[in-house]
């Protein structure tokens, strides 16, 4: 029973405190590491919740022993409490599945309709490596799950050649990194468990961080100043509903970061962050396995007076 309480206490504490611990200017210095920590925290909470149920059935003093007592002495309330280890994770899994299916269907359907319009109205520009559509609002974005980069006629009117190359490179970074998968997963978790602070903030944090990751990849191939000016020029347009836009995330913070890049995170904090991400995934498993390992060691160790 102690293991179950420890797992649930760990999951609850992490779900509440993680957003505060993961906030700070250091995120701008290593967005990839920040993404790893955000998502390992989310997986750790889910894993701890699931393993708390496993522990109920694995513990010698667990379900098999306390269900009869609960149902016998407390009637219906005892029965409900006894069923909780099975019902709670089943409800969580069902909610995750329902929300995931609904959001995936909506995004897939929206992307399909949008691509039909792009193919109908647009023309592919070989030099740009993107499809140009006759829309006056300046915008540039990629369509997740495809190789399509879309640029509006309005964007062509306000961006010079250097800025256009930077924008296309930025969108290609999104497609290469398959950032839409991380963003989509974060949206599903927010939709399913948004009452918990960690999951409520996960979607926004992921969307902002993948933009920084794409920015970093882009400036290796083009100028930071060109990308910054392109982001500023495109920021007046609305973000596409079914794509990752060059003007996504916090525009001002991105422009400031490009024009005055922060120092890279030193190697020691970077290694510490990676170790923390791995530890977050390992803690729930260790909480379950540690008592069994200790017990096995005690059994194998002979008594000194025997």
C-alpha positions, 0 to 999 in steps of 0.5 A: 500500500505504501508503494501505491501512495508513493506513486500517486503522491509523486504523480500529483506533486510532479503534475503541479510543480513541474510547470513552475520548475520548467519556467525560466530564461534557461529554456531559450538556451536549450529548447531541445532539452526543455522539450525533453524535460516537459514531455518526460515529466508528462510521461512520468505522471502517466506512468506513475498513475498506471503503475499505481494500479499494477502495484495494487495487484502485485502487492502481497497486502494489496487487492486480494487482501483488502477488497474483501474487507472493504466490500464486507464492512463498507458496502457499496462505498467499499465496493467502489473504493475496491474497484478504483484501481481498475476503474481509474486507469480504465477511465484515464485510458478511455478519455485519452483515446476518445480525445486523441481520436477526436483531435486526430480526426479533426486535424486530419480532416482539416488538413485534407480540405486545406490541401485540396484548396492549396492544390486547386488555387496554388502553383508550385515554385521550383526556385522557392521549393514551396507552393504559392497561393493567391492570398493577400495576407502575408503568411508562410507555413507547412502542412503537418504530415506532408512535404507541403510548404505554403507561402501566400502572395502577400508574403512574397510582396513583403519579404525579400529573397534572403527572408524568403529563403529563411522562411522556407528553411524554417518550415523545412525544419518543422517538417524534417523534425516532425514537430507536428507529432509533439504538438499534436501529442501535447494537445491530446494530453491537454484536452484529456487532462487539462485540469492538471497544471502540467498538462494545461501548460504542455501544449503552449510550451511545446508550440513555443519550443518547437519554434525555437528548435526550428529557428536554431536549425534555420540559422545554421543555413541562413542569417538570423537577421533575415529570419528575424525580419521575416518573422516580424513581417509575417506576424501581422497575419493570422496563424493557420489552423492546420499548419506550423507557421513561421510566425508561430510562438511568441514572436517578440521573444523569438525575434529578440533571441535571434538578434541577441542569441543567449549563450549556449547552455554549458555542458554540465547543466546540459548533462544534468538536464538529460540525466533529469529527463531520464530519471523522471522516466525511471522513478515510477519504475524504481518505486515499484521495483525497489521494495521487491529488490530489497525483499529478494536481497533479505531472503537471499541473505542468510541469518548470521546466527542460523 
